[in-house]
Amino acid sequence: MFRYANPAIFMRLSGALLPWISGAAVIALVTGVYLGFCVPPDYQQGMTVTIMFVHVPAAIVAESAYGLIAIASLFSLVWRHPLADTAARAAAPLGAVFTALGLITGSLWGRPMWGTYWVWDARLTSFLLLLFLYLGYIALWNAIEDEVRAARAAAILALIGAVNLPIIKFSVDWWNTLHQGDGILSGQIAPVFLWPLLIMALGYMLLFASLWMIRIRTEIVTRRARSLMQRAA
């Protein structure tokens, strides 16, 4: 794994994989959207249930992206992984966008189901905290001019903030909340809704992977250009 952390090897490997991953993301998202529009109305939620196909995948990717940042931060602090800081920094804005999308669509879904756009229950509050962690991580990177110090401080924040991930996951089990529990693993979702949801989740993850690779590649090229300019100066 450390061999692929070499920027030159990563650029070649990601350049070969990126078109395939991007194409698969488009196919999965188009298929998921089509199947999502074809589902019958839910007996309780009606066609409001289609918000699930946007909200749930966004929440999954938001939490997964922060998990990736925490793992990359651990590799950076302990093993000085050459691309760990770059990978973590590249994932943060993407994770923040998916988190915001999850919050917005969750509020839109909550209005007809709960009668309100927002309640301060454990799942929603911890997920909102995830957005603040993303924004704090990004702000910390931009606040410190020395990239080495910035990377170390941001990595420590990411690892501390990772405590919030199990809270988000198990909040509906630990506390009495309005938010429903996990219906995918428990098998409570009918197949007619489950398959579009799984395909959309796959499309979201592939989309994140594509954008993540692009951002890492862009950062590598930017660093190379900055290094060449400094040498020329």
Buried (B, 14 or more C-beta within 10 A) or exposed (E): EEEEBEBEEBBEEBEEEBEEBBEBBBBBBEBBBEBBEEBEEBEEBEEBBBBBBBBBBBBBBBBBBBBBBBBBBBBBBEEEBBBBBBBBBBBBBBBBBBBBBBBBBBBBBBEEBBEEEBBEBBBBBBBBBBBEBBBBBBEBBEEBEEEEEBBBBBBEBBBEBBEBBEBBBBBBEEBEBBBEEEBEEEEEBEEEBBBBBBBBBBBBBBBBBBBBBBBBBEBBEEEEEEEEEEEEE
